[in-house]
Amino acid sequence: MFGSNHRMVSNRESARRSRKRNQAHLADLETQVTTTMFSLFSTVLVQMLSFHIGFSISVLDFFSFTPEITEICEIRDLNIKYNF
């Protein structure tokens, strides 16, 4: 009887240690997932902001040339109208 009680206690302790290891492993995996997701989110956000800034600069460049483009189009239209 003493041997079986000792084995039962030993098995319970082993199971407790195993649960504790599994819990620590799961917490570590959750931390890794959170860190990876944050890193990916940060990378995507930086890329989106970079694209947005580049696009905004392009739009500003386009509108800064708008008077010249308008003048060129008007001159071209005049040449087309009066160039028989």
BELQUIZI-V921927 format. One record per backbone hydrogen bond with DSSP energy under -1.0 kcal/mol. CO is the residue of the C=O (numbers start at 0). NH is the residue of the N-H. Records with the same first field share a line. If there is no record, write none. Layout:
CO = NH  NH
This chain:
0 = 4
1 = 5
2 = 6
3 = 7
4 = 8
5 = 9
6 = 10
7 = 11
8 = 12
9 = 13
10 = 14
11 = 15
12 = 16
13 = 17
14 = 18
15 = 19
16 = 20
17 = 21
18 = 22
19 = 23
20 = 24
21 = 25
22 = 26
23 = 27
24 = 28
25 = 29
26 = 30
27 = 31
28 = 32
29 = 33
30 = 34
31 = 35
32 = 36
33 = 37
34 = 38
35 = 39
36 = 40
37 = 41
38 = 42
39 = 43
40 = 44
41 = 45
42 = 46
43 = 47
44 = 48
45 = 49
46 = 50
47 = 51
48 = 52
49 = 53
50 = 54
51 = 55
52 = 56
53 = 57
54 = 58
55 = 59
56 = 60
57 = 61
58 = 62
59 = 63
60 = 64
64 = 68
65 = 69
66 = 70
67 = 71
68 = 72
69 = 73
70 = 74
71 = 75
72 = 76
73 = 77
74 = 78
75 = 79
76 = 80
77 = 81
